[in-house]
Amino acid sequence: GSGGPSEFSGHGGGAIRIEVAGWVTNNGMITANGGPYRSGTRSGGGSGGAIRIACATLGGDGGVIQAQGGLGASFPGDGAGGGGGGRIAVLYDPVAQSNQPPPGIRFLATGGNGTTTGEVGTLYFADHQFIDGVTVFSTNNFTGQIIAGDFTNWAPASLTVSNTWIRFPQDGFQLVVANDLRISGGAGRLDVGTTTYLPNDIQMTMFNGHVARPELHVGGNLFLTNSASLWVFPVITNPAAPDYGALVSVTGDVTLAPGCCVMPVANPTNGSWALFRMANLTIAPNAGFNAGSAGYIADRGPGKGTTSIRPGGASHGGAGGCGELSGSTPSFGGLPYDAVASPKIPGSGGGSYGPTDPGGRGGGVIWLQIADRFTLHGVLNADGEGATANSGASGAGGAVNITCQALAGTGGVISARGGNRAVVTAGGGGGGRIAINYSPSVQATQAVPQIIITAQRGTGFEPGDIGTVYLPDAKLLGPTITTNLAGQLLGFPAWSTDSLLVTNTRVRFAESGFRLTISNDLVVAGAGTRLDQGGGGLLVASASNYHNN
């Protein structure tokens, strides 16, 4: 294993090679762990080492084979990463091993903790017989990326991933769980797809470099509990159908308990995305789908910001803001793109000043096909990133694409905001695109959900424009529009209301020929508040009752 980046960082784990003509019995420990940091606030952990065992059969009871990453420094506002897990390979004779009971051995290639946690290493087996009987993954048996010969699909009757990190990294791997899948515990994580990193990238951007689409199919229900997570990494796609790079399909319901998260990570250069299907979806408070800053990287995407000494912000549903004038040439943001009613493309990356001052990443894609009811008390986040470098511009908001019969919930948030720029020489990110395609006839029988829906613009030298919010009718609108709603409203041609107060937000009725009818007062109040009428007519009962404070 490799050592950390400073003299006080942890050393890498060593290498162990065991070759035995007959059997290996391990009731003890075979260890090649990376070392922890030794001192300092910026010292990382060493990576796990290598263990290779070649034998006829492997057995044991209570044994451990481990190549874990070392602990990195972790301090408030400072620190370093933990070491990545190492590599373990067990090359037994599949025929001879099949005549033995599965070994009672723990195989651990855990990443080390730190300011950021190191990724899990690999567990390679000659075939998949060690995995076939597993119904519960935990630190009592496996932690790591499991590679088992030509193992490209697995169909357990049911499965629980409890406080361990499991990934099946093979190209096009299909995990088909006949009944329920449960992911639980703060360290409980299941990955669909695998990762590699862009070369020469100071931001260490992850993506799935494979060709075949990874898929997760669940015949029962999917439960995430006790702060567990599900990560999905799509492969590169092209315009041919299907147009998604990863699939999560659940016959029953998906339930996210408090603290749990689904992380769909769009391809950072190709922009491919994941599709989620289920019967019903329920997201508890402090839980949700997080695709924030998970779209195109800096200087990439259809609406990428202009690269310059004062770069422009990226676009998606709304245009990105210009950077400060440099000489006589302004640094424009990109142009809007993507489908209003069914957005599927990530937010573009902000313009960079140079390789050490990259722009912010765009927001990712959250694409949900829900057969019946969506109950949201938590968050769907597809926000663009505010560039953290000195002179980079911000990324655009991503895409949230929801199909359901009815939307319900209290305290939930659906967000695809443009990234904000703290240093006001570069442009802000444009807002993303949100589409909520519920059934108007079914939604009309439900209480109005108390949910924030925002495609707000990002700040900068010139702020970006607000993104789009597509709704099939005006059922979700009320007489007061404040921070609960921001964006260009599209999808319905007219709205009538008794009165209207717009405060502390920006809203545009952007449908062609839109007609807004207000029986009594219209009040637009608050610094930065703006109401745009982009359609046909604005009717107010009495001109004297119009206030613009």
PERAJO-V856783 format. One record per residue. PHI is phi in whole degrees, 0 to 359 (NA if undefined). Layout:
# PERAJO-V856783
((PHI) (PHI))
This chain:
# PERAJO-V856783
((NA) (272) (275) (290) (278) (228) (295) (259) (283) (287) (282) (288) (290) (277) (238) (235) (234) (238) (234) (227) (290) (255) (258) (241) (244) (241) (255) (242) (223) (240) (231) (222) (286) (287) (276) (283) (298) (256) (192) (88) (265) (235) (253) (269) (275) (283) (280) (297) (270) (232) (230) (232) (238) (245) (200) (283) (218) (239) (220) (154) (220) (83) (282) (226) (237) (219) (219) (269) (288) (273) (287) (260) (295) (219) (225) (301) (76) (204) (123) (210) (276) (282) (288) (289) (296) (270) (230) (236) (227) (239) (253) (266) (274) (304) (291) (296) (294) (294) (271) (246) (290) (302) (292) (272) (237) (266) (249) (233) (237) (290) (282) (283) (282) (174) (303) (235) (273) (293) (288) (289) (274) (250) (238) (253) (233) (298) (207) (256) (290) (292) (263) (305) (268) (284) (244) (226) (268) (204) (291) (278) (220) (219) (220) (149) (269) (268) (237) (232) (59) (266) (291) (241) (204) (210) (227) (287) (293) (208) (205) (233) (247) (240) (53) (215) (250) (236) (220) (252) (274) (295) (301) (70) (298) (241) (257) (240) (261) (294) (242) (276) (242) (236) (238) (218) (92) (300) (263) (282) (212) (239) (254) (255) (93) (230) (226) (221) (231) (293) (292) (56) (246) (290) (267) (52) (283) (271) (201) (264) (270) (280) (253) (275) (289) (283) (221) (238) (242) (236) (283) (254) (248) (246) (240) (245) (224) (54) (69) (282) (218) (235) (251) (230) (241) (285) (273) (295) (237) (232) (297) (294) (287) (286) (262) (240) (258) (203) (226) (239) (237) (239) (295) (266) (259) (247) (231) (250) (280) (308) (87) (266) (210) (253) (242) (274) (251) (291) (296) (285) (241) (269) (83) (296) (224) (252) (245) (242) (235) (196) (282) (225) (231) (233) (241) (282) (303) (60) (216) (159) (258) (240) (246) (297) (57) (242) (251) (296) (280) (307) (66) (232) (108) (298) (243) (302) (285) (288) (278) (192) (293) (229) (290) (268) (284) (277) (243) (204) (286) (243) (290) (284) (278) (286) (278) (300) (300) (243) (70) (249) (245) (286) (262) (288) (283) (284) (261) (296) (202) (90) (282) (292) (276) (212) (288) (220) (254) (295) (291) (280) (274) (289) (291) (255) (276) (181) (297) (266) (233) (287) (286) (285) (279) (286) (289) (275) (238) (242) (243) (240) (252) (250) (294) (231) (250) (243) (248) (241) (250) (252) (225) (250) (244) (231) (287) (284) (264) (283) (304) (266) (285) (301) (237) (282) (266) (272) (277) (275) (296) (270) (233) (237) (236) (240) (240) (201) (280) (209) (248) (221) (140) (225) (82) (283) (223) (241) (225) (219) (278) (288) (287) (271) (247) (286) (272) (272) (248) (250) (281) (277) (281) (287) (294) (272) (229) (237) (228) (239) (263) (273) (275) (304) (291) (284) (297) (295) (270) (255) (294) (291) (293) (264) (231) (275) (234) (221) (239) (298) (284) (264) (278) (174) (307) (241) (296) (287) (267) (294) (275) (250) (232) (261) (226) (288) (203) (263) (302) (275) (272) (223) (289) (237) (245) (229) (295) (287) (208) (211) (146) (273) (276) (221) (116) (222) (271) (201) (209) (242) (216) (293) (210) (211) (243) (245) (214) (58) (202) (231) (225) (228) (276) (258) (295) (301) (73) (298) (237) (254) (243) (240) (290) (236) (278) (244) (235) (244) (222) (104) (299) (82) (287) (209) (242) (249) (249) (259) (256) (280) (222) (243) (249) (236) (303) (224) (299) (289) (263) (266) (234) (234) (267))
